[in-house]
Amino acid sequence: MTTDANPPADANPPAAAKAPAKDPWDLPDVSGLVVGVLGGTGDQGRGLAYRLARAGQRVIVGSRDAGRAATAAEEIGHGVRGLENAACARESDVVIVAVPWEGHAKTLQALREELAGKLVVDCVNPLGFDKKGAYALVPEEGSAAEQAAALLPDSRVAAAFHHLSAVLLQDPAVERIETDVMVLGESRADTDVVQALAALIPGMRGVFAGRLRNAHQVESLVANLISVNRRYKAHAGLRLTDV
């Protein structure tokens, strides 16, 4: 018989109640973030900068040439600023990489220090072109996103915005862009931020699509979309069903 004032603890206590699963569409407020776009003077970068700024986000476009960045920012409007790449990276919370594949590695290597601690969103598609059309290239690291992760060990790298039409992004007459954005990354917190940024653009959804090791399939699919668009004279995107 025990003489303790308190009874002994249950040898087999009930299991702790499981926390409810997080709603995948419960995304963070990103309104306070500054988004930088490296390659913001090119068609894809300029289009993304325009759409995000039009939705009310604070946006900086970056270029190797500060003058070109300033000119692009003025043309985009909506309060967009234009800076040289390093300054753009330093002053941004999230940095979208939209540079040509040929300059991808060199650009990121030069900005390793400025991008440290940042969320870097790679939307570069390694493609080649010949008489048969576009075809996917396979970087040594596996994908452009994985190359970015290897070159930026102090950054958090995600991948997204690969399948968007630059023509639609830049057309002010287009109110909605009905498409899904496949988002890849290693951290749910980071992919949620990218999904939330995509959701700012009317008609667009960001959908988690796996870890960075799966980025090659997403990047290479752009070659198929180019073929679709050429055949049907379209600006095709993607829609994921039953999600």
Beta strands, then each sheet from edge to edge (+ up, - down):
strand 1: 34-38
strand 2: 58-63
strand 3: 81-84
strand 4: 94-97
strand 5: 119-122
strand 6: 127-130
strand 7: 133-136
strand 8: 156-159
strand 9: 179-185
strand 10: 204-208
sheet 1: 3+ 2+ 1+ 4+ 5+ 8+ 9- 10-
sheet 2: 6+ 7-
end
